[in-house]
Amino acid sequence: MSYFLIITGGFLLTLAMLGGAFVYFLSHGLKSRDASKIDPK
């Protein structure tokens, strides 16, 4: 049972790190300040 918990915890930790990195890079890629530099209104 402890083996299952260790595997599950490691999987969830990895999933959370990948999701956090995805959100981090996505939010930095969609900054409105950079978009206004490229396409001024």
C-alpha positions in Angstrom: 0.0 0.0 0.0 2.8 2.4 0.8 4.4 1.7 -2.6 1.1 2.7 -4.3 1.0 6.0 -2.3 4.6 6.8 -3.2 4.0 6.2 -6.9 0.7 8.2 -6.8 2.3 11.1 -4.9 5.2 11.3 -7.3 2.9 11.2 -10.3 0.7 14.0 -8.8 3.8 16.1 -8.0 5.1 15.7 -11.5 1.8 16.5 -13.0 1.5 19.6 -10.8 5.0 20.8 -11.8 4.3 20.3 -15.5 0.9 22.1 -15.1 2.5 25.0 -13.2 5.3 25.4 -15.8 2.7 25.3 -18.6 0.6 28.1 -16.9 3.7 30.1 -16.2 5.0 30.1 -19.7 1.5 30.6 -21.2 0.9 33.7 -19.0 4.3 35.1 -19.9 3.7 34.4 -23.6 0.4 36.3 -23.5 1.4 39.5 -21.9 -0.7 42.4 -23.3 2.2 44.8 -23.0 4.3 42.8 -25.5 1.3 42.4 -27.8 0.8 46.2 -27.9 4.4 46.6 -28.9 3.9 44.3 -31.9 0.5 45.5 -32.9 -0.1 49.1 -31.7 -3.7 50.4 -31.8 
